[in-house]
Amino acid sequence: MEEQNRPSEEDHQTNVETLSAFIKTYIDQQIQNAIKQHDESQPKIKKWRNSWRSASPITKAGVVLTFAVAIATIAYSLIAWRQLNAMQVISAGNAQQTQQLIEAANQIKVAAWEFKGSAQSINENVGNAVKTLQSQVEQMDASRRSADKNSAVSMQATIDNFHNEQRAWISAQPATGAPKENPPYKIQFPISNTGRTPAKNVIVYFNGNWVIRGQELTYSFKGVPVAMAPVAPGPTTTFSYNAPPDTHNDPSVVKNMLFYVYGAITYDDVFKKGHWLTYCFFVTEGDTYAYCREHNDTGDGPLPPNALQ
């Protein structure tokens, strides 16, 4: 409300100009009157002198007082005119200062907008730089993970190759000792280790069975697994099966049959990894053995449940 009631700069300028015009008009009138009175007073000077001399003291005092008032009025008018000029100069200075302040404020406003645009540009550039760095960090991290993975895979492959080169490799050779009509008889087959370290925890699953010629062998294990001593690389170790005394093979029955030896072997290498193999041989003419066309497999880990079926 106070700012609304305060006169504006234009109203103040208007009031100053009005007062200046009024004072100037008043002074011009006073001067014209004085000139007029001076022109009219020349013929009458002598008359005025006589009148002044004959005038009473009261009249003289009134004239002097009137003259003094006139002089004071003129002096006041001059002082007011000078003050008016000073006010105009001050008002002009204030107006100029106000205009300068307005121009400075506009410059500050423009600079602020320019700074705002620069700040936004800087902020965008910083954001883009951060995104670029983050992308580079992610790429470097992905490369590192990939390198670590490849290094781990390569290292594991090196370790696996070393284990494969140094581990035990067990194999079963064809058996000897065909079953006879009457016991006792012994069936043996060699077990060799072609690896570079011993095989430990060796267990042999052994079984023998007659099969009619032309029929397929049904793999089934009915015996008891036999544990053996560690098998070292190099010389072979022999597994032996001694036929029980009551074993009897009727020639009239088995003459049209083939005798099969089959089973499995499990063992551990020095790196504590398990391995297994299955074996199968059958008797040929001359009481020698040959490999079966199936059931001679190898693998790692525990013996599969269907290996002896």
Backbone hydrogen bonds, N-H to C=O, Kabsch-Sander energy under -0.5 kcal/mol:
donor,donor_aa,acceptor,acceptor_aa,energy
5,N,1,M,-1.8
6,R,2,E,-1.1
12,H,8,S,-1.8
13,Q,9,E,-2.0
14,T,10,E,-2.2
15,N,11,D,-2.1
16,V,12,H,-2.0
17,E,13,Q,-2.2
18,T,14,T,-2.2
19,L,15,N,-2.2
20,S,16,V,-2.3
21,A,17,E,-2.2
22,F,18,T,-2.1
23,I,19,L,-2.4
24,K,20,S,-2.6
25,T,21,A,-2.4
26,Y,22,F,-2.2
27,I,23,I,-2.6
28,D,24,K,-2.4
29,Q,25,T,-2.2
30,Q,26,Y,-2.1
31,I,27,I,-2.6
32,Q,28,D,-2.6
33,N,29,Q,-2.5
34,A,30,Q,-2.3
35,I,31,I,-2.8
36,K,32,Q,-2.9
37,Q,33,N,-2.7
38,H,34,A,-2.3
39,D,35,I,-2.7
40,E,36,K,-2.3
41,S,37,Q,-1.5
42,Q,38,H,-0.8
42,Q,39,D,-0.5
45,I,42,Q,-1.4
48,W,44,K,-2.9
49,R,45,I,-2.8
50,N,46,K,-2.4
51,S,47,K,-2.5
52,W,48,W,-3.4
53,R,49,R,-2.5
54,S,50,N,-2.0
55,A,51,S,-0.9
60,K,56,S,-2.4
61,A,57,P,-2.6
62,G,58,I,-2.0
63,V,59,T,-2.4
64,V,60,K,-2.7
65,L,61,A,-2.5
66,T,62,G,-2.5
67,F,63,V,-2.7
68,A,64,V,-2.7
69,V,65,L,-2.4
70,A,66,T,-2.2
71,I,67,F,-2.8
72,A,68,A,-2.8
73,T,69,V,-2.5
74,I,70,A,-2.5
75,A,71,I,-2.6
76,Y,72,A,-3.0
77,S,73,T,-2.4
78,L,74,I,-2.6
79,I,75,A,-2.8
80,A,76,Y,-2.9
81,W,77,S,-2.5
82,R,78,L,-2.7
83,Q,79,I,-2.8
84,L,80,A,-2.4
85,N,81,W,-2.7
86,A,82,R,-2.8
87,M,83,Q,-2.8
88,Q,84,L,-2.6
89,V,85,N,-2.6
90,I,86,A,-3.1
91,S,87,M,-3.3
92,A,88,Q,-3.0
93,G,89,V,-2.8
94,N,90,I,-3.2
95,A,91,S,-2.8
96,Q,92,A,-2.7
97,Q,93,G,-3.2
98,T,94,N,-3.0
99,Q,95,A,-2.7
100,Q,96,Q,-2.6
101,L,97,Q,-2.8
102,I,98,T,-2.5
103,E,99,Q,-2.8
104,A,100,Q,-2.9
105,A,101,L,-2.8
106,N,102,I,-2.5
107,Q,103,E,-2.5
108,I,104,A,-2.8
109,K,105,A,-2.6
110,V,106,N,-2.8
111,A,107,Q,-3.0
112,A,108,I,-2.8
113,W,109,K,-2.5
114,E,110,V,-2.8
115,F,111,A,-3.1
116,K,112,A,-2.7
117,G,113,W,-2.7
118,S,114,E,-2.6
119,A,115,F,-3.3
120,Q,116,K,-2.7
121,S,117,G,-2.5
122,I,118,S,-3.1
123,N,119,A,-3.0
124,E,120,Q,-2.6
125,N,121,S,-2.8
126,V,122,I,-2.9
127,G,123,N,-2.6
128,N,124,E,-2.9
129,A,125,N,-2.7
130,V,126,V,-2.7
131,K,127,G,-2.5
132,T,128,N,-2.7
133,L,129,A,-2.8
134,Q,130,V,-2.9
135,S,131,K,-2.8
136,Q,132,T,-2.6
137,V,133,L,-2.9
138,E,134,Q,-2.7
139,Q,135,S,-2.7
140,M,136,Q,-3.0
141,D,137,V,-2.9
142,A,138,E,-2.9
143,S,139,Q,-2.8
144,R,140,M,-2.8
145,R,141,D,-3.0
146,S,142,A,-2.8
147,A,143,S,-3.1
148,D,144,R,-3.3
149,K,145,R,-3.0
150,N,146,S,-3.2
151,S,147,A,-3.0
152,A,148,D,-3.1
153,V,149,K,-3.2
154,S,150,N,-3.1
155,M,151,S,-3.1
156,Q,152,A,-3.2
157,A,153,V,-2.7
158,T,154,S,-2.4
159,I,155,M,-2.7
160,D,156,Q,-3.1
161,N,157,A,-2.7
162,F,158,T,-2.4
163,H,159,I,-2.9
164,N,160,D,-2.9
165,E,161,N,-2.1
166,Q,162,F,-2.1
167,R,163,H,-2.6
171,S,192,S,-2.1
173,Q,190,P,-2.9
176,T,188,Q,-3.4
187,I,241,Y,-3.0
188,Q,176,T,-2.6
189,F,239,F,-2.1
191,I,237,T,-3.9
192,S,171,S,-2.3
194,T,169,W,-2.5
194,T,192,S,-0.6
196,R,167,R,-1.4
199,A,231,V,-2.6
200,K,268,D,-3.1
202,V,228,M,-0.5
203,I,266,T,-2.4
204,V,226,V,-3.4
205,Y,264,A,-3.7
206,F,204,V,-0.6
207,N,262,Y,-1.6
209,N,260,Y,-2.2
211,V,258,L,-2.8
213,R,256,N,-2.1
215,Q,212,I,-2.3
219,Y,217,L,-0.7
220,S,218,T,-0.6
222,K,220,S,-0.5
226,V,204,V,-2.9
227,A,225,P,-0.5
228,M,202,V,-2.8
231,V,199,A,-1.8
232,A,230,P,-0.7
234,G,193,N,-1.6
237,T,191,I,-3.4
239,F,189,F,-2.5
241,Y,187,I,-3.2
243,A,185,Y,-2.6
243,A,241,Y,-0.6
247,T,244,P,-1.9
249,N,181,E,-2.0
250,D,248,H,-0.6
253,V,250,D,-1.4
254,V,250,D,-2.4
255,K,251,P,-1.4
256,N,253,V,-0.5
257,M,254,V,-1.9
258,L,211,V,-3.5
260,Y,209,N,-3.0
260,Y,258,L,-0.5
261,V,281,F,-2.8
262,Y,207,N,-2.8
263,G,279,Y,-1.9
264,A,205,Y,-1.5
265,I,277,L,-2.7
266,T,203,I,-2.2
267,Y,275,H,-2.1
268,D,200,K,-3.1
269,D,273,K,-2.3
272,K,269,D,-1.7
275,H,267,Y,-2.7
276,W,299,G,-2.6
277,L,265,I,-2.0
278,T,297,D,-2.5
279,Y,263,G,-1.9
281,F,261,V,-3.2
282,F,290,A,-2.1
283,V,259,F,-2.3
284,T,288,T,-4.2
287,D,284,T,-1.3
289,Y,175,A,-0.6
290,A,282,F,-2.2
292,C,280,C,-2.4
299,G,276,W,-2.2
301,G,274,G,-3.3
307,A,304,P,-1.8
309,Q,306,N,-1.2
